[in-house]
Amino acid sequence: MFESTIDLAPFIQQLIVVITYAGIVLGVFVVFVINNQSVRKSRATRFLSILLLSLSFSISHILFAGLVLNHFSAQVFTLGDPTYFLLAPLLWLYAKELMGERVAINTQLLTHFIPFLITILLSLTLKSSGLNLTHLHMLDQQYRVIDITFGTILLMQFSWYQFLIRQKWAIFRRQLQQEVSNQDHVDVSWVRFFMLVFLVLNLFFLFSLFATIHLPGGSWLALSTAFLFSICVFALGYKGIVQRELVLNSDLSIKEEPKNSIEKNPFIIDHQLLNQLREYMNTHKPFLNSELTLSELAKNLNISRSQLSALINEGIGDNFYDFINKYRVEEVKRLMVDPAAKNFNLLGIALEAGFKSKSTFNLIFKRFTGLTPTEYRKNKSSEDVQ
């Protein structure tokens, strides 16, 4: 019996090479695309552009530095690619802009790039600093120690910025629930995807440090880094093009109050104001507006946003998101037995009550009632028959 086997290894190797080289071109191409669409121009886009260019440069440096740059590198002592130290700060600044915080362009911003600048300075000055050939030869012999030190500092930098991003994300989610009553128009999937890319890079740098210590030799690690950077360019580039809007508008970028200030000044519940809020909700039904925000409701009640937020949090025990959606659920229940709405399907009733999508409606309704809208309606119909 004739058997033939196909060796896929050469094909896979060539595919990896193509993807790696394509990452360089794609990074530059995406920067041109996102900066030539007027609707996409924003401060966040600037940071994404610099990030993509940095990744493309790093890929180029890995692939071509030894072949093309030898004439320049003769006077350079290579400590490591300084561009690596740009990635985490740029990811952090981009995340801040995505989550509604305006990044101030000032001297403090430069502190994020100190490791990048120090690496460049040392690489350019070590061979021209007066060190004799013996000292330089000793440094060359200790390349593994230098690589391990470089990798350790890089991993520490990435881990620190990842902690900052996760902390910022937790604050952002709390702010979101305190400000909006409907999250369908707020695209948080981009931030989640972005955080995943950051985590993958950090885990890879952890593996790289392990490999440098325990698996020395070979160029596979550098080529793997170039391939991963290309994948990141593809992922960030694609999402950067298709992303329709920023995650937050300026109304939502509100600084959290420090916890100790809240403990020192406990909120005293104004029961008259609380009754006024409940009466307004029942009479005017502002929750029917699917785009209702805390700021808008506070304006209608002629009170401050922080006062209304504290009233809902402390006086009722809910955040703004749950507070409004409980009223919407009750409105859905009312419409289910209202003869005027008997011809409405469940989605029509949900939209009438202020919900914006079927998925959000189903999720919230079950969370507050323990039943899906269909199950609740069937139970209600059975009770009416009996």
C-alpha positions as CSV (number, residue, x, y, z in Angstrom):
1,M,0.0,0.0,0.0
2,F,1.4,3.3,-1.1
3,E,1.6,5.9,1.6
4,S,2.8,9.4,1.3
5,T,3.5,11.9,4.0
6,I,3.6,15.6,3.6
7,D,6.2,17.5,5.6
8,L,4.5,20.7,6.7
9,A,7.5,22.0,8.6
10,P,8.9,24.0,5.6
11,F,5.5,25.5,4.9
12,I,5.0,26.5,8.5
13,Q,8.4,28.1,8.7
14,Q,7.8,30.1,5.5
15,L,4.4,31.2,6.8
16,I,6.0,32.4,10.0
17,V,8.6,34.3,8.0
18,V,5.9,35.9,5.8
19,I,3.8,36.9,8.9
20,T,6.9,38.3,10.6
21,Y,7.9,40.5,7.6
22,A,4.3,41.5,7.0
23,G,4.1,42.9,10.5
24,I,6.7,45.6,9.6
25,V,4.7,46.8,6.6
26,L,1.3,46.4,8.2
27,G,2.3,48.5,11.2
28,V,3.3,51.5,9.0
29,F,0.3,51.0,6.8
30,V,-2.2,51.0,9.7
31,V,-0.6,54.2,11.1
32,F,-1.3,55.9,7.7
33,V,-4.9,54.5,7.6
34,I,-6.0,55.5,11.1
35,N,-4.4,59.0,10.8
36,N,-6.1,59.7,7.4
37,Q,-9.6,59.0,8.6
38,S,-10.9,62.2,10.0
39,V,-13.5,60.5,12.2
40,R,-10.8,58.4,13.8
41,K,-8.3,61.1,14.7
42,S,-7.9,61.4,18.4
43,R,-5.3,61.5,21.1
44,A,-5.7,57.8,21.7
45,T,-5.0,57.2,18.0
46,R,-1.7,59.1,18.4
47,F,-0.5,56.7,21.1
48,L,-1.6,53.7,19.1
49,S,0.3,55.0,16.1
50,I,3.5,55.4,18.1
51,L,3.0,51.9,19.6
52,L,2.6,50.3,16.2
53,L,5.6,52.1,14.8
54,S,7.6,51.0,17.8
55,L,6.6,47.4,17.3
56,S,7.5,47.6,13.6
57,F,10.9,49.1,14.4
58,S,11.6,46.3,16.9
59,I,10.7,43.7,14.4
60,S,13.0,45.4,11.9
61,H,15.8,45.6,14.5
62,I,15.6,41.9,15.3
63,L,15.6,40.9,11.6
64,F,18.1,43.3,10.1
65,A,20.3,44.8,12.8
66,G,23.0,42.2,12.4
67,L,23.0,42.4,8.6
68,V,22.4,46.0,7.8
69,L,23.4,48.1,10.8
70,N,26.9,46.7,11.4
71,H,28.5,49.8,9.9
72,F,26.7,51.9,12.5
73,S,26.8,49.4,15.4
74,A,30.6,49.3,15.3
75,Q,30.6,52.2,17.8
76,V,27.6,50.9,19.8
77,F,27.7,48.4,22.8
78,T,24.4,46.6,22.5
79,L,22.6,46.3,25.9
80,G,19.3,45.4,24.2
81,D,16.7,46.9,22.0
82,P,15.7,50.1,23.8
83,T,12.4,50.1,21.9
84,Y,11.2,47.3,24.2
85,F,11.0,49.9,27.0
86,L,8.6,52.0,24.9
87,L,5.9,49.3,24.7
88,A,4.6,49.2,28.2
89,P,4.4,53.0,28.7
90,L,2.7,53.4,25.3
91,L,0.2,50.6,26.1
92,W,-0.5,52.3,29.5
93,L,-1.0,55.8,28.0
94,Y,-3.2,54.4,25.2
95,A,-5.3,52.5,27.8
96,K,-5.8,55.7,29.8
97,E,-7.0,57.6,26.8
98,L,-9.4,54.7,25.9
99,M,-10.9,54.8,29.4
100,G,-11.5,58.5,29.2
101,E,-8.6,60.1,31.0
102,R,-6.8,62.8,29.1
103,V,-3.0,62.3,29.2
104,A,-1.3,65.6,29.8
105,I,1.7,66.3,27.5
106,N,4.3,67.6,30.0
107,T,7.7,66.9,31.5
108,Q,6.1,64.3,33.9
109,L,5.1,62.3,30.8
110,L,8.8,61.9,30.0
111,T,9.4,59.9,33.2
112,H,7.7,57.0,31.6
113,F,10.4,56.8,29.0
114,I,13.5,57.0,31.3
115,P,14.4,53.3,30.8
116,F,14.3,53.8,27.1
117,L,16.5,56.9,27.2
118,I,19.0,55.3,29.6
119,T,19.4,52.2,27.4
120,I,20.1,54.4,24.4
121,L,22.5,56.6,26.3
122,L,24.5,53.6,27.7
123,S,24.6,51.8,24.4
124,L,25.9,54.9,22.6
125,T,28.5,56.0,25.2
126,L,30.0,52.7,26.6
127,K,32.5,52.3,23.7
128,S,33.4,55.9,23.6
129,S,33.6,56.5,27.4
130,G,37.3,55.7,27.8
131,L,36.9,52.1,28.8
132,N,40.0,50.1,27.6
133,L,39.7,47.0,25.4
134,T,40.1,44.7,28.4
135,H,37.0,46.1,30.1
136,L,35.0,46.0,26.9
137,H,36.1,42.4,26.3
138,M,35.0,41.5,29.8
139,L,31.6,43.1,29.1
140,D,31.3,41.1,25.9
141,Q,32.0,37.9,27.8
142,Q,29.2,38.7,30.2
143,Y,26.5,39.1,27.5
144,R,24.3,36.5,29.3
145,V,24.4,38.6,32.5
146,I,23.5,41.7,30.5
147,D,20.7,39.9,28.7
148,I,19.3,38.6,32.0
149,T,19.5,42.0,33.6
150,F,17.8,43.6,30.6
151,G,15.1,41.0,30.6
152,T,14.5,41.3,34.4
153,I,14.1,45.1,34.2
154,L,11.8,44.8,31.2
155,L,9.7,42.2,33.0
156,M,9.4,44.4,36.1
157,Q,8.4,47.4,33.9
158,F,5.7,45.4,32.1
159,S,4.4,43.9,35.4
160,W,4.1,47.3,37.0
161,Y,2.2,48.8,34.0
162,Q,0.0,45.8,33.8
163,F,-0.9,46.4,37.5
164,L,-1.7,50.0,36.7
165,I,-3.9,49.1,33.8
166,R,-5.9,46.5,35.8
167,Q,-6.3,49.1,38.6
168,K,-7.5,51.7,36.1
169,W,-9.9,49.1,34.5
170,A,-11.4,48.4,38.0
171,I,-12.0,52.1,38.6
172,F,-13.4,52.6,35.1
173,R,-16.0,49.8,35.6
174,R,-17.1,51.4,38.9
175,Q,-17.4,54.8,37.2
176,L,-19.4,53.3,34.4
177,Q,-22.0,51.8,36.7
178,Q,-22.2,55.1,38.6
179,E,-22.8,57.2,35.5
180,V,-24.7,55.3,32.7
181,S,-28.0,53.4,32.8
182,N,-27.3,51.5,29.6
183,Q,-23.8,50.2,28.6
184,D,-24.7,49.0,25.1
185,H,-23.2,52.1,23.6
186,V,-20.0,51.8,25.6
187,D,-17.6,49.4,23.8
188,V,-15.6,47.8,26.6
189,S,-14.6,44.8,24.4
190,W,-11.7,46.8,22.9
191,V,-10.3,47.4,26.4
192,R,-10.6,43.7,27.3
193,F,-8.9,42.7,24.1
194,F,-6.2,45.3,24.6
195,M,-5.6,44.0,28.2
196,L,-5.3,40.5,26.8
197,V,-2.6,41.6,24.3
198,F,-0.7,43.2,27.2
199,L,-1.0,40.0,29.3
200,V,0.3,37.9,26.4
201,L,3.3,40.2,25.9
202,N,4.1,40.1,29.7
203,L,3.9,36.3,29.8
204,F,6.2,36.1,26.8
205,F,8.8,38.3,28.4
206,L,8.6,36.1,31.5
207,F,9.2,33.1,29.3
208,S,12.0,34.9,27.5
209,L,13.7,35.6,30.8
210,F,13.4,31.9,31.8
211,A,14.8,30.9,28.4
212,T,17.7,33.3,28.7
213,I,18.7,31.8,32.0
214,H,18.1,28.1,31.3
215,L,18.1,27.7,27.5
216,P,21.0,29.9,26.3
217,G,22.1,29.9,22.7
218,G,20.4,30.0,19.3
219,S,18.5,32.8,17.5
220,W,15.0,31.2,18.0
221,L,14.1,33.4,20.9
222,A,14.7,36.6,19.0
223,L,12.8,35.3,16.0
224,S,10.0,34.2,18.2
225,T,9.9,37.8,19.7
226,A,9.7,39.2,16.2
227,F,6.8,36.8,15.3
228,L,4.9,37.7,18.4
229,F,5.3,41.4,17.8
230,S,4.0,40.9,14.3
231,I,0.9,39.1,15.6
232,C,0.4,42.1,18.0
233,V,0.7,44.5,15.1
234,F,-2.0,42.5,13.2
235,A,-4.3,42.3,16.2
236,L,-3.9,46.0,17.4
237,G,-3.9,47.2,13.8
238,Y,-7.2,45.4,12.9
239,K,-8.9,46.6,16.1
240,G,-7.6,50.1,15.6
241,I,-9.2,50.3,12.2
242,V,-12.6,48.7,12.9
243,Q,-13.0,50.4,16.3
244,R,-15.8,52.9,15.8
245,E,-15.4,55.1,18.8
246,L,-13.5,55.6,22.0
247,V,-14.7,53.8,25.1
248,L,-15.7,56.8,27.0
249,N,-16.7,60.4,26.5
250,S,-15.5,63.2,28.6
251,D,-18.5,63.1,30.9
252,L,-17.4,59.8,32.2
253,S,-13.8,60.5,33.0
254,I,-14.5,61.3,36.7
255,K,-12.0,61.0,39.4
256,E,-12.9,58.7,42.2
257,E,-13.1,60.1,45.7
258,P,-10.4,58.9,48.0
259,K,-11.8,56.3,50.5
260,N,-10.5,58.1,53.6
261,S,-12.3,61.3,52.6
262,I,-15.6,59.4,52.4
263,E,-14.9,57.8,55.8
264,K,-14.1,61.2,57.4
265,N,-17.3,62.8,55.9
266,P,-20.0,60.2,56.0
267,F,-23.0,61.0,53.9
268,I,-26.2,62.0,55.8
269,I,-29.3,60.7,54.0
270,D,-31.8,63.5,53.2
271,H,-35.1,61.6,53.4
272,Q,-37.0,64.5,51.9
273,L,-34.7,64.5,48.9
274,L,-34.9,60.7,48.7
275,N,-38.7,60.9,48.5
276,Q,-38.4,63.6,45.9
277,L,-36.2,61.2,43.8
278,R,-38.6,58.3,44.1
279,E,-41.6,60.6,43.2
280,Y,-39.7,61.9,40.2
281,M,-38.9,58.4,39.0
282,N,-42.5,57.3,39.3
283,T,-44.1,60.4,37.9
284,H,-41.7,61.4,35.0
285,K,-40.3,58.0,34.3
286,P,-36.9,59.2,33.1
287,F,-35.7,55.6,32.9
288,L,-37.6,55.3,29.6
289,N,-34.8,57.3,28.1
290,S,-32.3,54.5,27.1
291,E,-29.4,57.1,27.1
292,L,-30.1,58.4,30.6
293,T,-27.0,59.3,32.6
294,L,-26.4,60.2,36.2
295,S,-25.4,63.8,35.2
296,E,-28.6,64.2,33.2
297,L,-30.9,63.0,36.0
298,A,-29.1,65.2,38.6
299,K,-29.7,68.2,36.3
300,N,-33.4,67.4,36.1
301,L,-33.6,67.2,39.9
302,N,-31.6,70.4,40.3
303,I,-29.0,68.7,42.5
304,S,-25.3,68.0,42.0
305,R,-24.1,64.8,40.4
306,S,-22.1,63.8,43.5
307,Q,-25.2,64.4,45.7
308,L,-27.4,62.2,43.6
309,S,-24.7,59.5,43.4
310,A,-24.4,59.5,47.2
311,L,-28.2,59.5,47.6
312,I,-28.6,56.4,45.4
313,N,-25.6,54.6,46.9
314,E,-26.2,55.3,50.5
315,G,-30.0,56.0,50.6
316,I,-31.1,53.2,48.4
317,G,-28.1,50.9,48.4
318,D,-27.6,50.6,44.6
319,N,-25.3,52.0,42.0
320,F,-26.9,54.1,39.3
321,Y,-26.9,51.3,36.7
322,D,-28.9,48.9,38.9
323,F,-31.1,51.7,40.3
324,I,-32.4,52.7,36.8
325,N,-32.6,49.2,35.5
326,K,-34.8,48.0,38.4
327,Y,-37.3,50.6,37.3
328,R,-37.1,49.4,33.8
329,V,-37.7,45.8,34.9
330,E,-40.8,46.9,36.8
331,E,-42.0,48.8,33.8
332,V,-41.6,45.6,31.7
333,K,-43.7,43.7,34.2
334,R,-46.4,46.4,34.0
335,L,-46.4,46.4,30.2
336,M,-46.7,42.6,30.2
337,V,-50.2,42.8,31.7
338,D,-51.2,46.1,30.1
339,P,-54.0,45.4,27.5
340,A,-52.6,48.3,25.4
341,A,-49.3,46.4,25.0
342,K,-50.8,43.0,24.4
343,N,-49.7,42.9,20.8
344,F,-46.1,43.8,21.7
345,N,-43.5,41.1,21.7
346,L,-40.9,40.9,24.5
347,L,-38.3,43.0,22.6
348,G,-40.9,45.7,21.8
349,I,-41.8,45.8,25.5
350,A,-38.1,46.0,26.5
351,L,-37.5,48.9,24.1
352,E,-40.6,50.7,25.4
353,A,-39.2,50.3,29.0
354,G,-35.9,51.9,28.1
355,F,-33.7,48.9,27.3
356,K,-31.5,49.2,24.3
357,S,-30.9,45.6,23.3
358,K,-32.4,42.1,23.7
359,S,-29.3,40.6,25.3
360,T,-29.0,43.3,27.9
361,F,-32.7,43.1,28.7
362,N,-32.6,39.3,29.1
363,L,-29.5,39.5,31.3
364,I,-30.8,42.2,33.6
365,F,-34.4,40.8,33.8
366,K,-33.1,37.4,35.0
367,R,-30.7,39.0,37.4
368,F,-33.5,40.9,39.2
369,T,-36.3,38.3,38.9
370,G,-34.6,35.0,38.7
371,L,-36.6,34.2,35.6
372,T,-36.1,34.9,31.9
373,P,-38.7,37.3,30.4
374,T,-40.3,34.4,28.6
375,E,-40.6,32.3,31.7
376,Y,-42.0,35.2,33.7
377,R,-44.6,36.0,31.0
378,K,-45.7,32.3,30.9
379,N,-46.0,32.2,34.7
380,K,-48.0,35.4,34.7
381,S,-50.3,34.0,32.0
382,S,-50.9,30.8,34.0
383,E,-51.8,32.9,37.1
384,D,-54.3,35.0,35.1
385,V,-56.0,31.8,33.8
386,Q,-56.3,30.4,37.3
